[in-house]
């Protein structure tokens, strides 16, 4: 007996893998290939194995994008002070330290800030 139903929609997986480097959503990818997200998920399982999902495949191919972005950001930081500062904060953990005024004192790691209220008898801790 012959199979019933419409023919299977084919996805060009070389094109799919290039598209994944742009980190699209499943909906955007399905729209690009003119299929439903369910059809896309089934095609992914056929191509990459039963355990594969869109998220897993996207992560795998999207890692190349992260490497490329990081490389470009490092290059930019040599000529762009803002990029160098951003990278130093995000990669090296640097942070802006607020300057203490004369009234602010550090006591055992706790910042003591004087109360500016007019009420002399009302103490807040």
N, C-alpha and C positions, 0 to 999 in steps of 0.2 A: 504494500500500500504506500502511496506517495505521501510525503510530508505535506501538511496543510499549513496555511498561513503565509504571510508575506515573506519575501526574502530578507535575510539578515542584513542590517546596515553595516557597511564596512567602515572602519576608522583607520586612517593612515597613521600608524603608530610612530613613524619617524617624525611626522609633523606634530603628533600629540606630544612627544618628548621635548621637542623644541618649544612648544607652547607652554609646557609645564615650567620652563625656566622663567616665565613671566609671572608665575604664581597666581594663575586665575582661579576663580571658584569653580566648583563642580558645575554649577548652573551656567556660568560663562563658557566653560569648555563644552558642555553638552550643546549649547546654542551654536557655538562655532562649528561643530560637526553635524548640526541639524539632527540631533537625537535627544531623547529624554535622558534625565539623569540616571534612571534605572537601566536604560540600555547602555549608557556609558559605563556604569558599574559592572554590568555583566561582561562587557567587552574587555574591561580591565582584568577581570578574573580569568577570562580565557587567555589573555596575552601574558599576564604576569603571575598567574597561579591563583588557586582558590582562596588563599589567605590575603591576597592583595585587595586593597580598597583605594579609592581615589585619594584619600588623605595620605596613605602610605606612599603611593607612587608620586604624588605631588611633593611630599617632603624629600624623597630621594632625589628627584630631579631639581628641586628648588634649592638644594644645598649648593649647587654650582652658581646659582644667582647670588647667594650670600657671599660666596668667595669672591666673585667678580665685583660686587658692591664694595666689599671690604678693601679689595685691592685699589679700586678707584678712589675710595675715601682716603686711603693712605697717601696716594699720589697727590690728591688735592691738598692734603694737610701741609705739604711742603711749601705751598704758595698761598694758602688761605688760612689766616690765623683763627677764624671762627671754626673751621673744620678741625684744626689742631686742638683747640680748646675742647670742642665737643668730643673728639676721640679720647683725649686725656681724661675727661670726666667719665666716659662710658666704658673705656677699656682698662684704664689704669686706676680708676676709682677716685680720681681727684674730685674735689668739690669746693664750692665757694664757701669761705669761712666769713661769717659776719664779724665785723670789728666790734669789740666791746667798748662801750663808753666808760667814762670815769665812774659813773654811778653803778655800772654793772660789774659784779664780782663773781668769780667762780669759787665755790666752796664745796670741796669733796665731789667734784664733777657735776654739781648742780648750779645752774646759773641763778643768782639772786638778783632780782630786779626791784629797785625801790618802788614802793606804792606811791603814786602821784595823787591819791585821793585827798580831799580836804578834811575828812573825818579823822581826827587824831586818835580817838578812842577806839576806832574800828580796826582791828588787826586781822588781816587775812593771811593764811598760810599757803 
